[in-house]
Amino acid sequence: PSKRDPSSHIVQYQEVLAQPLPLPDQEIRQEIGKRLRARRMLLNLTQPEVAERAGVSKGTVSNIESRGQGTLESLMRVLQALGLTQELQPLFQQKPTSIAQLEQLEQPLRKRVSRKRRV
């Protein structure tokens, strides 16, 4: 593929998206920004286009991509603009690691947390 061939970049962006996340907080934020940029590029969108779709400023998109900084609301808007909201679903799926946890998951959902007992 030539330098102008977008298919060569698709492979590069997919490789970025497949990397495991690093552990330190700042590195995770930067990696998320890097992956969002890769997704944006894969969709052939500019930062202003994503900003318009998300209802945020171009600077917000730039801050999220380059430094991993922004509000949760802005991040959610950018995720929606990039078609990535379904990617969050695994974060909220509980995976039992024991039979006791499996049984607990089958119980009706609680509406409140229990009060802490004073010792």
Number of C-alpha atoms within 10 A of each C-alpha: 8 7 8 8 9 13 13 12 16 17 12 12 20 14 12 17 18 9 10 9 13 12 9 8 10 13 14 15 21 20 22 20 22 20 20 25 24 21 21 21 16 18 12 12 14 14 19 16 16 21 21 15 14 20 13 17 16 17 13 20 28 18 15 23 24 17 16 23 19 16 11 9 10 19 21 15 21 25 19 15 18 19 13 15 13 9 9 11 9 9 7 7 8 10 10 12 8 9 9 9 12 13 10 12 13 8 8 7 8 7 6 6 6 7 6 6 5 4 3
